[in-house]
Amino acid sequence: VVSLCDDERGSNLKKMPKGGSDRWRGALYAFLGIAAVSPDGALIRWAQHFDATGGAILFTKSTFGGVMSMIFALTHTSKGSLRLDGWPYLCVCGLCQALLTACFTLGFAYTYAANVTVLSSFSPLLSAILGKLFLRDDLPPRTLVAIIVATLAVLLMFETPKATTSGYDDLEDAGEEEEGPTTRRRHHAFGNACGILAAVFNSIFLLVARMGLSRYPDLPVPVATASGALLTALATFAAVGVRVFDAASPLFYVPMLAGSMGFASVQLGLSIAPRYATAADVSTVSLVGLVLSPLWVALFYDEIPPPQTVKGGAILLLNLLVHEGLALKETLLADDDDDDDDKDTDKDDVKEL
């Protein structure tokens, strides 16, 4: 992987997506990154079985993930780009990444993995709204319809579950008494809120990164991403103190290390994929995470999400599939038109000769 990235820093770095083979290559990178991070919910469930608190999970995962991501970022960032130009954009990106990491991790710890995954997938549509407001991007009718449908699906998922029999409900926070129905509902609401906030902070992160890259093309965004994870670890330690090291067994660090490797892998995959595939290609492949992440938890912990999650998730997944499928179709048609124009131009050049 390192040799591949070293090669990417060469002439291929500025290449735009072209033929079908390039698209498949970019889609493969995106899929591998999403697949690597998809067991995150199951790994957090595993860590909870060692009586680890949410603070301990958040601190450990952020520390490991931040260090791994920083190594990757510094290794594959040119020294010339590591300057103070564009530092306000980097600071905002780092803060958004810190909040995103916290919301995503705590969401998995307090509610169903399916809830967090589906709610956070609202991010592409939020990004479309922010792009229209701040960057004057086009907002086609299909996106407006998708936003309305997705909003209704999210509202459906925020309905409080009446009764649950999943693996999640068997987990108890360290040092607390067994949860009652009121506490469990409160935890579900907090976890759901973390899921939707993760989508919000991810959308802001993407917006600010685009704004910064438009002014400073060499802006080291991966460095800001890694710094955000480390900032989460520092903030958690400041808030919780030495309790971040509370765990019943050293085996607690095994799932945390595995989850951190997935965190770094998804950054690697999604940083390489756009060099070959279009944004529509990457977004469509990323929808695989909506299925894989809850599937891992269901397989290992028998965590079956409540009916409102299944209904809302199915609506949102179908909505996103249609939306991204139409976007991909438009991209393919536009590329075909460009190829036809190139052929016509070549014919005209031949005639002139």
N, C-alpha and C positions, 0 to 999 in steps of 0.2 A: 504494500500500500504506500509506503514511504517513497519507494522508487517511482511509483506511478505519479504521486503528487509532485516529485521533483521534475518529472517530465512535463507535468502540466504547467510548471512555471515558465516553460520555454515558449516556443512559437504557438502552441495550441491555446495559450491562455486567452488570447484575444479572439479566438474563433467563435463565430456565431453558429447556432444550430443549423445544420444543412440537411443532408440526406436522411433516409429512413434508418440506416445503420447507426448514425449518430444519435438519433432519437432513442433507439433501443438501448444504446449504451448509456445515455443519460438517465433513461427510465430505470435501468438496472442499478445504477448508483443510488438513485432515490429510493428504490425498493429495499436495497440492502441496508440503507441507513434507517428507514422506518422499521424494518424487521428487527434490527438490532435493539432499538429502543422500545419495541412493543411489549416485552416481558416486564416492563418497569413496574406495573401495578402488582403483578404476582411477586416480584422481588420485594416490594414494600410490605406485602402481606407476610412474606417469609420473615422479614426483619421484625415485624410486630410480634411474632411468636417468641421472640427473645425478650419480651417485656420492655422494649425500647419505646421511649416517648416520641411524640411527633418532632420535638426539638432535636433529639438525638439523631433521628432519621434525616431530618432536613440538614443538620450541620454536617453529618458524615457524607451524605450524598453530594452536597454542594462542594465540600472540600475536595473529595476525590475527583469529581467531575470537573471542577474548576482547574485543578492542577493538570489533569490530562488534556483539557481543552487549551490551556495556556501553552503547554508544550507544543501541541499541534499548531496553534496560532503563530507562535514565535518562530517555529521551524519553517513555516510556509508563508511568512510575511517578509517582504524585502526590507532591508534596513532603512532604505530611503523613505518608506512610508511611515516609519515609526518616528514621527515628528509631531509637533503640537498643532499643526494645521488641522482644523476641523474638530478640535477637542470638545467643543460644546455638544456636537453630535455624538461623539463617543461617550460622553458622560451620560447623556440621556439614554443612549442604547444600553449602556451598562446597567443603569438603574432599572430600565424596563426588563432586562434579562434577569436581574436579581428578583424582582417582584414576580416575574413569570415562573422562575424556578421554585420560589416559595409556594405560589398558588398551586402549581401542578403537583408538587410533592405532597403538600398538606391535603389537597383534594383527594388524592389516592388513599391517604391515611384515614380520612373521615367519612368517605362515602363509597359507593360502588365504582369500580374502575370504569364500567361502561358509561356512567354519568359524566365522569371527568373527561373521558376521551371524546364523547359525542359533543359535549358542551364546548370544549376547547376547539373543536373543528369548525365552530362558527367564525373563526378568525379570518378566513379568506373573504367572506362577505363583508365583515367589518372593515377589512383592508380596502375593499372596493369603495365603501362609503367615505373613508378618510382620504383615499386617493382623489375622489371627486371633489371633496371639500378643500383640500390643501394643495393638490397638484393638478387639479382640473383634468383629471383622467376622464375618459369616456365611461359612462355608466349605461350600458345597453339595457333594453327592456328585460332581457332574460335575467340579468343580475337583480333588477328591481323586484321581479317576481320571486326570485330565489331568496332574497332578503326577507320578504314578507312571509313566505312559507317557513323559512328557517326560524324566524321569530316566534311563530305559532308553535313550532315543534319544541323550541326551548321552553316556552311557557308551560307546555304540557308536561315536560320533564320536571318542572319545579313543584309539581304536586307532591305533597308529602306522602310517602308510603304508609299504608295503614298497618300492614303486618309483613314481616320478612322472615325468611328461613334460610338465609345465605350464610356462606362462610364468614362474611364481614361481621355479622351480628354475633359471632362467637368470639370475636376479638375484643379484648378489654384494654383500656389505656393503663399503663404501668402506674401503680400506686392509687388507682381509683377503684371504687366499688363497682359492682356489676351495674351496667347501664339499665335504666328504666326506659319506658316508652318515650317519655318527654325528652330525656337526654339524647336518646337515639335519634329522635326527629330533629333535635337541634343540631346534632352532628351531621345529619344528612343535609340540612339546609346550609350549614357552613361549608361542607364539601362541595355542594352544587355551586355555591357562590364562588368558591375558589376556581371551579372549572370555567365559569363564564368570565371571571376576572383574568384568568390565564389567556383566554382568547382576546380580551381587550388589550392587555399589555403586549401580547405578541403582535397585534395589529399596529400598535403605536411604535413598537420596535422596528417593524418593517417599513413604516412610513418614514421615520426619522433616518433610518439607514439609507433609504432611497434618496431622501433630500440631501444627506451628506455626501453620498457617492456621486450625485449629480454635480456637486461643486468640487469635490475632491475625489477623483476616480481611484486613487490609491489609498483611500481611507481604510485602516485596518479594523474592519468590523469584527472579525473573529477574536481579536484581542479584547474588544469591549464585551463580547459574549462571555469569554472566559472570566474577565474581571467581574462581571455581574454575578456569576456563580460564586466566586470567592467573596464578594461583598455580602451575599446571602449567608455564607458561613460565618463571617465576622459579626453580622447583625444578630444571628441566632445565638452565638456564643455570648454576646453582650447582654442579650435578653434572658437567657436561660442559665448561663454560667457553667459550672463543672458538670451539671446534670446532662450535658450533651454527651458525656461519656458513660452514662448509665445504660447498661445492657447486661442481661443475665449470662451471656456467653460470648467469648471472642468470635464465635461463628457468626455473630451479628454482622461482622464486617465483610463476610463473603458475599451476601446479596447486595450490600451497598457498593462493593467494588465492581460487581458485575453490572449493576445499574449505571454506575459512573462510566464504565466502558461503553455501554449503549448510548449514554448521553453524548460522549465524544464522537462516537461512530455516526450518529445522525447528523452532527455538524459536518463531519467529513463528507458524508454522502451528499448532503444537500448543498454543500459548497462546490462540489465538482459537477453535480447533475446539470445545473443551469448553463454550463459551458457547452453542453451538447444538445440538451432538450429545451423546449420552450417552457414558459411558466405554466401553461395549460397542461403540458405533459407531466410536469413535476407535481402539480396540484392533484391531478387525477390519480397518479400512482400513490400519493400520500394518503389517499382515502383508504388504502389497505389497512392503515393503523386503526381505523374505526372498528374493524373486524378482529384484527389480531390481538389487540391489547385486552379486550374483555374475554377473548377466547382463552388466553393463557390463564387468567384468574379462574375462569369457570372450570378448566381442566384440572387444575391443581388444588383449588380450594372450594369447589362446588358453589361458587358465588353466582347465583342466578339473579340478574337485575329484576326489579319490579316491573309490572306491566306498563306503567307510564314511561319508563325508560326505553323499553322495547318499542313501544309505539312511536314515541318521539324520535328515538334513534333511527328507526326504519324510515320515517318521513324525512328526516334530515339527510340520511345517507342517500336515499333516492333523489332528493332535491339536489344535492351536491353532484351526484353522478350525472344527472341530466344537464346541470349547469356547466360542469367541466367538459362533458361530452360535446355540447354545442360549441364551447370555446375551442376545443381541439379540432372540431370539424371546420370551424372558420379559419383556424390557422393552416390546416392542410389545404383548404381551397385557396387561401392567399398565396401559399407557397407554390401551388400548381400554376396560378396566374403569373407569378414571378418567373417561373421556369419557361412558360409560354412566351413571355415578353423577352426573355433572354434569347430564346430560339429565334424569335422574329428579328431581334437586333442583329444576331449573327448572320441571318439570311440577308438583311439589308447591307451589312458590311461586305459580304461576299459579292453582292450585286455591284456595289460601288467599286470594288477592286476589279 
